[in-house]
Amino acid sequence: MSVETLVFDAKDELVSTAARRFVDLVTAAQRDRGVASVVLTGGSNGIAILAELAADSGSIDWSRVDIYWGDDRFVPADDSERNYGQAVGALLNSVPVDPDRVHPMAPSDGPLGDDIDAAAADYAAVLAANSADGVAPNFDLHLLGMGGEGHINSLFPHTAATAETVKSVVAVEDSPKPPPRRITLTLPVVNRSRAVWFLVAGADKAEAVAAAHAGADPADWPCAGAHGTEETIWFLDDGAASTLPG
C-alpha cells in the first residue's frame, strides 16, 4: 500500500487536482472491473470536488458508478445538513447516474421513521447485498474530510463508533459536532477501500494531520486508523501541512 502526501498553495488547487485524479481512478476502475464504487463525504472540500466533477467529469460513465456515503446526519430528508442532499445539488442532479446505484442513508422521516438503529442496520444490509462476501464492497475510492480533532466520517476520538471492529455501520447518538444523531461507516469498512483519499484544508487541521502521519493511536486520532488497501493519499493545503516534518 502506497502513501502519498500532496501539498498545495491554495484550496482550489487541492480540489481541482483531486477531481482530475478522481476521473482517472474511476475511469480505470470501469475499464478493469466494469463498474466503479465510490464513497462520498460531506464538508466544504467534499462538496467542492463534486461541483468540480459536475463541470467536467471527463470520460466517466456515471451510469456505471455505485455511490455510497461514509456518513450522514440522521435528520429529515429535506434538511440542508444532509450530505446526500448536498451531493445531489452539487453533482448528482447534473450527471446521468443510475438511481439504483445511488445508495443514500435513511433520513429520520423516511420509511424507517426515527429509529436510528434500524436505519444503521438497513445501511449495513445495503452494503452486504452489494458485496462479494456479505459484509461490504471493496470500494474503489473512499473520500474523507477531517475535523480538527481528527474525526473522519462520524468517527470521533474515544467513542464506541471509532472502536467498533465488527459492525460495518453504526448509529451515533451523541456526536460532539451537531447535529448529534448520525449514521457512519466504521473503520473496518473504510479500510476495505482500494483507495482512501483525505481532503484537508486549514491550519486548524495541522495537528491531526501530523498525528496521523506519525502513526498515532486511532482512538486518539481516528484519521490515523484509515487507509486504503492499495493507496492512501493526503490532499493538503499549506495550512494543514504546516507541522509536517520538512
TACOR-V971976 format. One record per backbone hydrogen bond with DSSP energy under -1.0 kcal/mol. CO is the residue of the C=O (numbers start at 1). NH is the residue of the N-H. If there is no record, write none. Layout:
CO | NH
CO | NH
This chain:
2 | 232
4 | 234
6 | 236
8 | 238
10 | 14
11 | 15
12 | 16
13 | 17
14 | 18
15 | 19
16 | 20
17 | 21
18 | 22
19 | 23
20 | 24
21 | 25
22 | 26
23 | 27
24 | 28
25 | 29
26 | 30
27 | 31
28 | 32
29 | 33
30 | 34
36 | 66
37 | 140
37 | 141
38 | 68
39 | 143
40 | 70
43 | 47
44 | 48
45 | 49
47 | 51
48 | 52
49 | 53
50 | 54
51 | 55
52 | 56
57 | 60
61 | 64
62 | 65
64 | 36
66 | 38
67 | 103
68 | 40
70 | 185
72 | 183
73 | 75
75 | 108
76 | 79
79 | 82
82 | 86
83 | 87
84 | 88
85 | 89
86 | 90
87 | 91
87 | 92
88 | 93
91 | 94
95 | 97
98 | 101
99 | 102
101 | 67
107 | 110
110 | 113
112 | 115
114 | 116
115 | 119
116 | 120
117 | 121
118 | 122
119 | 123
120 | 124
121 | 125
122 | 126
123 | 127
124 | 128
125 | 129
126 | 130
128 | 131
137 | 139
139 | 194
141 | 39
142 | 197
144 | 199
147 | 150
150 | 223
151 | 147
152 | 155
155 | 152
159 | 163
168 | 186
170 | 184
172 | 182
180 | 175
181 | 74
182 | 172
183 | 72
184 | 170
186 | 190
187 | 191
189 | 192
190 | 193
193 | 229
194 | 230
194 | 231
195 | 142
196 | 233
197 | 144
198 | 235
200 | 237
202 | 205
203 | 206
205 | 209
206 | 210
207 | 211
208 | 212
209 | 213
210 | 214
211 | 216
212 | 215
217 | 220
217 | 221
219 | 158
221 | 224
222 | 225
223 | 226
230 | 2
231 | 196
232 | 4
233 | 198
234 | 6
235 | 200
236 | 8
237 | 241
239 | 242
241 | 244
